[in-house]
Amino acid sequence: MSAISREDVAHLAQLAHIEMSDAELDKMTGELGVIVESIASVSEAASADVPATTHPIALSNVFREDVVGPTLTAEEALMNAPDSVDTRFKVPAILDGE
């Protein structure tokens, strides 16, 4: 007996406002049943002595000190800009008057 019945699929389709034919309901019931059974088999394989993992390879972050390095002056940053006003980039307006 599948954990997902045809009535369950019809109810979900109704909640999602999806019209499904009888053939589609039958097909989706079978497909969702396979998914539920697959999840159940994976759940059976997991045991308390196996730690949960989020990635198959152990990862670690590499942190460094947050140190300020050399920076550009406003003039250097704007040197190749197509257009600028004072010490800012000038870009085309994209909003009408806002």
C-alpha positions in Angstrom: 0.0 0.0 0.0 1.4 3.3 -1.1 1.7 6.1 1.5 0.2 8.5 -1.2 -3.4 7.8 -2.3 -5.2 9.0 -5.4 -7.4 11.1 -3.1 -4.3 12.7 -1.6 -3.0 13.7 -5.1 -6.5 15.0 -6.0 -6.6 17.1 -2.8 -3.1 18.5 -3.4 -4.0 19.4 -7.0 -7.2 21.1 -5.8 -5.1 23.1 -3.2 -2.7 24.1 -5.9 -5.5 25.0 -8.3 -4.2 22.4 -10.9 -6.7 20.6 -13.0 -5.7 17.0 -13.5 -7.4 14.3 -15.6 -8.0 10.8 -14.2 -5.0 9.5 -16.1 -2.8 12.3 -14.7 -4.0 11.6 -11.2 -3.2 7.9 -11.6 0.3 8.6 -13.0 1.1 11.3 -10.4 0.0 8.9 -7.6 2.4 6.3 -8.8 5.3 8.8 -9.2 4.8 10.3 -5.8 4.5 6.9 -4.2 8.0 6.0 -5.7 9.4 9.3 -4.2 8.0 8.5 -0.8 9.3 5.0 -0.8 12.7 6.2 -1.9 12.8 8.7 1.0 11.7 5.9 3.4 14.6 3.6 2.2 17.1 6.4 2.8 15.7 7.0 6.2 16.1 3.3 7.1 19.8 3.4 6.1 20.5 6.3 8.4 21.4 5.2 12.0 22.3 7.0 15.2 26.0 6.0 14.9 26.3 7.8 11.4 26.8 11.5 11.8 24.7 13.8 9.6 26.6 15.4 6.8 26.0 18.4 4.6 28.8 17.7 2.2 30.6 14.6 1.2 34.0 16.2 1.6 35.1 17.9 4.9 35.3 21.6 4.3 36.8 24.3 6.5 36.8 28.0 6.1 40.2 29.8 5.8 40.1 33.1 7.6 42.5 35.9 7.4 42.9 39.1 9.3 40.7 42.0 8.0 43.5 44.4 7.2 43.1 47.6 5.2 45.3 47.4 2.1 46.2 49.9 -0.5 43.2 51.7 -2.0 42.6 54.0 -4.9 42.0 57.7 -4.5 38.8 59.2 -5.9 40.8 60.6 -8.9 42.4 57.2 -9.6 39.0 55.4 -9.4 37.4 57.9 -11.8 40.4 58.1 -14.2 38.8 55.8 -16.9 35.2 56.5 -16.1 33.2 57.7 -19.1 31.6 60.5 -17.1 31.8 61.8 -13.5 30.6 64.6 -11.4 32.7 65.8 -8.5 34.1 62.6 -7.0 31.3 60.3 -8.2 30.5 58.2 -11.2 27.8 59.7 -13.4 25.4 57.2 -14.9 22.3 57.5 -17.0 19.0 58.0 -15.1 16.8 55.0 -15.2 13.8 56.3 -13.1 11.6 59.2 -14.3 12.2 62.1 -11.9 12.7 60.0 -8.8 
